[in-house]
């Protein structure tokens, strides 16, 4: 169970990165209390996406790209490339976010903070038991984030009744917000992070399905709680009539809610969110790439380190706009229907899943997620280019 919950926290903390903090704040500012409905819908979509992928992959004991290749020839290579590129886009933002976090927390220059954070992440994968070190790391920082965001909510005095009402009866629905939010929470590499960790740890087969299912629910619940708390904090600040700075939306929420202490708290939360996402994005992206050639498997730790150093290098050369963090979630939202479609097709293929009977209600829910996300993706693209 320790490894299962480690996988759940890996998925959740991969989702709760700088993009997560930025997206939640930006869309709360736009949609106000109605953003609660977007969160609720994203949780429902997350449940069906995660349960389908976690269960099918752990039953087969094979990673997403291998299952995809066995289902539709060559599709696994396309999926690997898309997820690795999406993971790299996210990781550049994650590296930048770690630098921003240390700047807010202790006053370090952003670039220096990014380099120090990347060095810490690299150190994790120098250990022989890198998987266990990663599990412990993400669990500790996940709890720290939850406690600190809870503190900020208590100081921002959000309107709970209005938030609850608009969560089930919104004034407006934004397709781009849904695509971005689902993409940032469960799109791209994030969907596969927990399942790939379980496969690497040898937790596979039908006998482990109850634990796998509990792990998936735990990761989704943890992500949902943090997102609702951050939404409430931002809503409280806006309701008080305070402004949110577009240059760094989440920082202004924490600072407006709790003053100078709030800014320091933001720094710690941003750093924790960023560094755990750096680890999760690199680990999962490499888990897709290392099976492209049999010789890469034994160098997986060094490939993860290389992925993180490449992300750091690109950040130092290019910089980090807030828009990158929002659009990285959108890009990964486009990947979700493709990956989920391949997994759902695999769940019906005896040569892939053997005698395992994938529940019909999960299949139906999974196909609903595919249709909904494709529909919202088309709407979001039309709005972006028209």
N, C-alpha and C positions, 0 to 999 in steps of 0.2 A: 504493500500500500504506500510505503514511503516513495517508491519509484513512480507509482501511479500518480500520486499527488505532486511529485516533482514534475511529471509530464504536464499535469493540469496547470501548474504555476508557470511552466515554460510557455505554454500556449497563451495563458492570460497575460503574463508580463510581456510577451512578444507583441500582444495587441495593445497593451497600455504603454505606448511610447510617446515621444514628443508630438508625433502626428495626432495621436489620440487626444492629448491635452489641447492641442491647437484646434483640431476639428470640432471637438465638443464645445469649446468656448466660442468659436466663430459662428457655428450654427445656432447656439443658444442666443447669441446677440441678434441673429437674423429672425429666428422663429419664436423667440421668447418661450413661454410655457408649452407651446405646441411641439417643441423639440422633444418633450417627453414621449410623445407618440412615436416619433422616429426611433427613439431608443427602444421602446417596447417592441416595435416591429422588428428591429434589428436583432433583438434577443430571440424572438420566435424563429427568425430565419437562421440565426446562429445555431440554435438547438438542432434543427433538422440537418443543417450542413455538417456540423461537427459529429453528430451521432452516426450519420451514414459513413463518413470517411473514417472515423476512428474504428468503428466496428468492422467494416469490410477489410481495411488494411491489417488490423491486428489478427483477424481470423486467418487471413492468407499468410501473414508473416512477411509480407513483401511491401516495399515502399511504393509510394504513389506512382512514380514514373514506370516502375516495373509492371505494376497492375495495369496501367494505361497501355503499355506496349503489348501486353498479352490480350488486351481487349480490342484495341484498334492499332494495327501495326504502325509503328513510327510515332504514334501520338505522345508517347512518353518523352521522347526527345524534344518535341515542341513544348510540352508542359514544363519540362526541366528548364528550357531556355527562358520561357516566359516568367517562371517563378524566380529564377536566379536574377533576371534583370529587374523584376519588381522588388526583390529582396535587396538588391544593390541600391536602388532608388531610395527605399526606406532607410537603409543603413547609413547612407550619407547624411540624411536628416537626423538619424539617431546619434551619430557621432557628433554632429553639430549641437544637438540637444544636450548632450553630456557636457559640452563646453559651456553652453549657456547656463546650465544648472550650477556648475561650479563657480561661474562668474557671479550669479545671484547669491549663492550660499556663502562663498568665502572671498569673492572679489578677484579671482584669477582672470587673466585675459582668456577670451573664448578659445583661441587656438591652443594655448597651454593646457587649458582644462580638457580639451578634446584629446590631446596627445597623452595626458596622464590617464584619462579614462580608457583609451584604447590600450594602453600598456597594461592596465589592470585586467581588462578583458582577455588580452593575449595570455597573461600569466595563468589564468584559469585553465587554459588548454595546454599548458606545459606540464601539468600534473598527469601522472599515469592514469589516475581515476578521474579523468576530466568530467565524465558524465555525472558522477556523484557530487563533485565540486560545483558543477553548474546547477544541479538540483537544489543544493543547500543555498547557494547564492541567490537564486531567483525567489525562493520561498521567504528568506529573511527580508529582502528588499520589497517583496510584494506586501508583506504585513506592515512594513514601515510606511509605504505609500498610502495604504488604506487608513492607518491611524492619523497621518498628517492631513489628508484630505478631509477626513471626518472632523478634525479640529477646525479647519477653515469654514466648513459648512456651519458649524456652531456659532461662528462669529459673523456670518454674512446674513443671518435671519431671512432665509428664503420663504416665499409664500407656499406652504405645503399643500393647502387645499386647492389653490389654482393649478399648481403643478400636477396634482393627482387627477383633477378634472380634465385638463387638456391632454393628459397622457392617453386617456380613453376617448376624448371628444375634441380633436384638434381644430383650431381655427384655419390652419393651412397645412398642406402636405407638400414637401419639396423632394422631387425625385433625385436631384443631385445629392442632397443631404443623405438620403437613404443609401444610394450607391456608395458614397464616400464612407459613411459610417459602417456599413456592413463590410466594405472592402478593408477598412482600417482595423476592424475587429476580427474578421474571420476570412478575409480574402487572401489570395496569393499564398505565400509560404506559411502564413499563420494557421490556416486550416490544417496543414499537415504536420505542424511542429510537434504537437503532443503525441500523435500516432507514430511518427518516426522515432521519437525518443523511446517509446514503449518497445518498438521493434528492435532498436539497438540494444535495449536492456533484456531482450528475450521474453518479454511478456506478450505472448501470442497464443492463438488457438481459441476455440470456442469455450474452453474451461475458464478462461480469464475474462470472458465478456462482462460479467457483473461488475468486476473491478474497473474494467475499461470504461463502461458506461458511467459509473460513479465519478470517475476521473474527468470525463468529458463534461458532465453536469457541473462539477466543482469549478472547473476552469471558466465555464460560461457564467456561472453565478458570481464568481469573483470579479470578472470583467464588468458585469452588469452593475454590481454594487458600486464600483469605483466610478463608472460612467454616470450613474444617477447622482452620486454625491457631488461630482464635479459640475454636473448640470445644475444642481440646486445651488451650489456656491456661486456660479456665474449668474444665475437667475436672481439670487438675492442681491448681488452687487448692482445689477441693472435695475431692479425694483427700487433700490434706494436712490436711484437717479445718478449714480456714479458712472463715469465713462470707462469704456474698455479700449485700450490702446491697440490699434490694428498692427503695429509693429511687433508686438509681443502680447497677444491676447491673454493667454493663461496667467502670465506674470502680473498683469494689471488686476486680474480677479483676486489673486492672493494678496496683493499689496493693498487694494481697496478694502478688502475684508478684514485684514489684520495688521495693517501698517507695515512698519519696518520688519517686524517679526514675520509677518505674512510673506514678505519678499524672500526672507531667508528660508522659510518653510517651502516656498515655491522652488527655490534652488535645489533643496534636497529631494523634493518630489520629482522635479524635472530630471535631475541626475539619475535617480533610481530608475525612473521610467525609461530613460534613454539607455543606460548601460545594460539593463536586462534585455532590452530590445536589440541592442547591438549583438549580444550573445545569441539570442534566439534567432535573429535573422541570418546571422552567419552560419550557425549550426545547421539550420533547416535548409538553407540554400545549398550548402555543401552536401547535405544528405541527398539532394537531387543530382548533383553533378558527379559525385564520386562513383556512381554505378554506371556512368557512361563508358568507363573502361575498367577492366578488372584490376589493373595495376594501381588505381587511385585509392582503393579501399584502405590499404595499409598506411596511407599518408593523410588520412582524413583530418587529424588534429592540425596538421601543418597547413592543409587547405583552408580550414576555418581561420587560422591565424592570418593567412595570406588574404582572405576575403575581407577581414577586418582592417588590415593595413591598406588594402586598395581603397576601401571606403574612406578611411582617414585621409589618404593622399588626395582623393578627388575633392573632399571637403576643403582641405587646405588650399587647393588650387582654385576652386569655384566659389565657395561660400555657401550660405544657407538662407534662402528666402522662405518666408512663412508659406508661400504658395506651394513650394515643393512638398511640404509635409501634408498639405491638404490633397494635392493631386496624386501623391504616392498612394494614398488610400483609395482614390478613385480608380487608378490603374489596377490595383489589386482587386478592386470590386469587379472589374471586367474579366479578370482571370477566374473568379469563383465559379460562374456557370459552366465554364469549359471543364475545369477539373472535376466538379461535382457530377457533370454529365458522364464523364468517363468512369467514375467510381460507381455510379448507378447502373450503367451498362454492365460493368464487371460483376455487380452483385447478382446478376441473373445468368452469369456464364459459369457453367459447371466446371469447365477446365481451369477456372480461376479460383472459385470459392469452394469447390468440391461439394460435399453433402450439406454444407451450411445453408439454412433457409433464412434469408434476410427478411425481416418483418415487412409486410405489405404497407403498414401505416407509415413506416420510415421511408419506404420507396416513394409513396404518394407525397409525403411531405417534402422529400428531396426534390422531386420533379416540380413541385409548386415553387420551391426556392429558385430553381433554374429559370422557370417561366417569369416569375416576378422580377428577378434580377436582370434578365435579358430585356424585359419591358422597360424597367427603370433606366437601364443603361442606354437604350435607344433614345428615350426621352431626354436624358442628361446630355447625350452627344448632340442631339438636335438643338437643345438650348445653348450649347457651347458654341456651335458653329453658325447658327442662324441669327 
